[in-house]
């Protein structure tokens, strides 16, 4: 188990243990761990149903994707990639170039010593955050609602921190994106505006206000 998951498990297990200590109310323990009572009750319910395993983070990735690329198109893309790889090999290793003094491009190439990661590390959020992955069409499922976020964040995880009952701060890593109200199902900026348009087509972009807060332009 990765260290981050282990540390989160330890915190949640200590939370459950403290809840059952005599003289402690759930409100006091939630304040001590800096989580909302809604999150505290959720952890308790999961623990009662599944034990310690119920405290692990759950994936919110959908089982199916209605916007997946059709298989025939995928095959065409792969065929084009194979043709491009063949052209690249001939261009770099088989054809000397006059501009390079009749040398092969591959003979002048020096690989970077910096390793390239096989995959980007996921964004880590505190344990009391709700985490949702933005779909390809720029939104998330929030309960029974569809909430628009931003196309520019497609396939990225965003975090939701509950600051009051039904009121959530929305983050991409450390960057504040806006505020979500359960009652409206809309992400708004610090002035309560659901969208900004400064002329032209800004769909899917983010706007930085004078106080350096980022808000999505829907």
C-alpha positions as CSV (number, residue, x, y, z in Angstrom):
1,X,0.0,0.0,0.0
2,X,1.5,3.4,-0.9
3,X,2.7,5.5,2.0
4,X,0.0,8.2,1.4
5,X,-2.8,5.6,1.6
6,X,-1.3,4.1,4.7
7,X,-1.0,7.5,6.4
8,X,-4.6,8.4,5.5
9,X,-5.7,5.0,6.9
10,X,-3.9,5.7,10.1
11,X,-5.6,9.0,10.5
12,X,-9.0,7.6,9.8
13,X,-8.5,4.6,12.2
14,X,-7.4,7.0,15.0
15,X,-10.5,9.1,14.2
16,X,-12.8,6.0,14.6
17,X,-11.0,5.0,17.8
18,X,-11.4,8.5,19.3
19,X,-15.1,8.5,18.5
20,X,-15.5,5.5,20.7
21,X,-13.5,7.0,23.6
22,X,-15.7,7.9,26.6
23,X,-16.4,11.6,27.0
24,X,-15.8,12.6,23.4
25,X,-18.7,13.7,21.1
26,X,-18.5,13.3,17.4
27,X,-18.6,17.1,16.9
28,X,-15.5,17.5,19.2
29,X,-13.6,14.7,17.4
30,X,-14.4,16.2,14.0
31,X,-13.1,19.6,15.1
32,X,-10.0,18.0,16.4
33,X,-9.3,16.3,13.1
34,X,-10.5,19.3,11.1
35,X,-13.2,17.4,9.1
36,X,-16.9,18.1,8.7
37,X,-19.4,16.1,10.7
38,X,-20.7,14.8,7.3
39,X,-17.3,13.4,6.6
40,X,-17.0,12.0,10.1
41,X,-20.3,10.1,9.9
42,X,-19.3,8.8,6.4
43,X,-16.1,7.3,7.8
44,X,-18.0,5.8,10.7
45,X,-20.6,4.2,8.4
46,X,-17.9,2.8,6.2
47,X,-16.0,1.3,9.1
48,X,-19.2,-0.3,10.6
49,X,-20.0,-1.9,7.2
50,X,-16.5,-3.0,6.1
51,X,-14.1,-2.6,9.0
52,X,-10.7,-0.9,8.3
53,X,-11.0,-1.7,4.5
54,X,-14.0,0.6,4.4
55,X,-11.7,3.6,5.2
56,X,-9.7,3.3,2.0
57,X,-10.3,5.9,-0.7
58,X,-12.8,4.8,-3.3
59,X,-12.4,5.2,-7.0
60,X,-15.0,7.5,-8.7
61,X,-14.0,6.4,-12.2
62,X,-17.1,5.2,-14.1
63,X,-17.4,1.6,-15.2
64,X,-18.1,2.6,-18.8
65,X,-17.4,5.7,-20.9
66,X,-20.2,6.8,-23.3
67,X,-17.7,9.1,-25.0
68,X,-15.1,6.4,-25.8
69,X,-13.5,6.5,-29.3
70,X,-15.1,3.8,-31.5
71,X,-12.9,0.8,-32.1
72,X,-12.6,1.3,-35.9
73,X,-11.3,4.8,-35.4
74,X,-8.8,3.6,-32.8
75,X,-7.5,1.0,-35.4
76,X,-7.1,3.8,-38.0
77,X,-5.2,5.9,-35.6
78,X,-2.8,3.0,-34.7
79,X,-2.3,2.4,-38.4
80,X,-1.3,6.0,-39.0
81,X,1.1,5.9,-36.0
82,X,2.8,2.8,-37.5
83,X,3.2,4.6,-40.8
84,X,4.6,7.7,-39.1
85,X,7.1,5.5,-37.1
86,X,8.3,4.0,-40.3
87,X,8.8,7.4,-41.9
88,X,10.6,8.7,-38.9
89,X,13.0,5.8,-38.9
90,X,13.9,6.3,-42.6
91,X,14.3,10.0,-42.2
92,X,16.6,9.8,-39.2
93,X,18.6,6.6,-39.8
94,X,18.6,5.9,-43.6
95,X,18.8,9.3,-45.4
96,X,21.9,11.5,-45.1
97,X,21.1,15.2,-45.2
98,X,23.0,17.9,-47.2
99,X,22.2,20.5,-44.6
100,X,23.9,18.3,-42.0
101,X,27.0,17.6,-44.1
102,X,25.6,14.4,-45.4
103,X,25.3,13.0,-41.9
104,X,22.3,11.1,-40.6
105,X,20.1,13.1,-38.2
106,X,20.2,10.2,-35.7
107,X,24.0,10.4,-35.5
108,X,23.7,14.0,-34.2
109,X,21.0,13.2,-31.6
110,X,22.0,13.1,-28.0
111,X,19.4,11.6,-25.6
112,X,18.5,13.7,-22.6
113,X,19.9,12.3,-19.3
114,X,16.7,13.3,-17.6
115,X,14.4,10.3,-17.3
116,X,10.9,10.7,-18.7
117,X,8.2,9.4,-16.3
118,X,6.1,6.6,-17.7
119,X,3.0,8.3,-16.2
120,X,2.3,11.6,-14.3
121,X,1.9,11.3,-10.6
122,X,-1.7,11.8,-9.5
123,X,-2.7,14.9,-7.6
124,X,-2.7,14.2,-3.9
125,X,-5.6,15.7,-1.8
126,X,-6.1,15.7,2.0
127,X,-8.0,12.7,3.3
128,X,-11.2,14.7,4.1
129,X,-11.6,15.9,0.5
130,X,-14.1,14.5,-1.9
131,X,-12.3,13.7,-5.2
132,X,-14.0,13.6,-8.6
133,X,-12.5,13.0,-12.0
134,X,-13.6,15.5,-14.7
135,X,-15.0,13.8,-17.7
136,X,-14.0,14.4,-21.3
137,X,-16.9,16.8,-21.7
138,X,-15.8,18.9,-18.8
139,X,-18.1,17.9,-15.9
140,X,-18.6,15.6,-12.9
141,X,-21.4,13.7,-11.3
142,X,-22.3,15.1,-7.9
143,X,-24.9,13.0,-6.3
144,X,-27.8,12.9,-8.9
145,X,-26.6,16.2,-10.5
146,X,-24.4,17.0,-13.4
147,X,-22.0,19.8,-12.5
148,X,-20.0,21.6,-15.2
149,X,-16.4,22.2,-14.3
150,X,-14.2,23.1,-17.3
151,X,-13.1,21.3,-20.5
152,X,-9.5,22.3,-19.8
153,X,-9.6,20.0,-16.8
154,X,-10.8,16.9,-18.6
155,X,-9.6,13.6,-17.1
156,X,-8.0,15.4,-14.2
157,X,-8.9,14.9,-10.5
158,X,-10.4,17.9,-8.6
159,X,-10.9,18.1,-4.9
160,X,-13.9,19.3,-2.9
161,X,-13.5,20.5,0.7
162,X,-16.7,21.0,2.6
163,X,-16.6,24.3,4.6
164,X,-20.2,24.3,5.6
165,X,-23.3,22.1,5.2
166,X,-23.8,21.7,1.5
167,X,-21.0,24.2,0.6
168,X,-17.7,23.1,-0.9
169,X,-14.5,24.7,-2.0
170,X,-13.2,23.3,-5.3
171,X,-9.5,22.8,-6.0
172,X,-7.1,21.6,-8.6
173,X,-4.2,20.6,-6.4
174,X,-3.4,23.9,-4.5
175,X,-5.3,26.1,-7.0
176,X,-8.7,27.3,-5.9
177,X,-11.2,27.0,-8.7
178,X,-14.5,28.1,-7.1
179,X,-17.2,27.1,-4.7
180,X,-19.9,24.5,-5.2
181,X,-23.4,24.8,-3.7
182,X,-25.3,21.5,-3.3
183,X,-28.6,23.3,-3.7
184,X,-27.7,24.8,-7.1
185,X,-25.2,22.3,-8.5
186,X,-23.1,25.1,-9.9
187,X,-19.5,26.1,-9.3
188,X,-19.2,29.9,-8.8
189,X,-16.4,32.3,-8.1
190,X,-15.8,34.3,-5.0
191,X,-18.4,36.8,-6.0
192,X,-21.1,34.2,-6.7
193,X,-20.8,34.4,-10.5
194,X,-21.1,31.0,-12.3
195,X,-19.2,32.2,-15.5
196,X,-17.1,35.0,-16.9
197,X,-16.8,36.0,-20.5
198,X,-14.5,38.8,-21.5
199,X,-15.3,38.8,-25.2
200,X,-14.3,36.1,-27.8
201,X,-14.4,32.4,-27.2
202,X,-13.1,31.6,-23.7
203,X,-14.8,28.3,-23.3
204,X,-12.9,25.9,-21.2
205,X,-10.3,28.4,-20.0
206,X,-9.6,29.8,-16.5
207,X,-9.8,33.5,-15.5
208,X,-7.6,35.0,-12.9
209,X,-9.1,37.8,-10.9
210,X,-7.4,40.7,-9.2
211,X,-7.1,38.8,-5.9
212,X,-5.3,35.9,-7.7
213,X,-8.2,33.5,-7.4
214,X,-8.8,31.3,-10.4
215,X,-12.3,30.7,-11.6
216,X,-13.4,28.5,-14.5
217,X,-15.1,30.1,-17.5
218,X,-17.9,27.8,-18.4
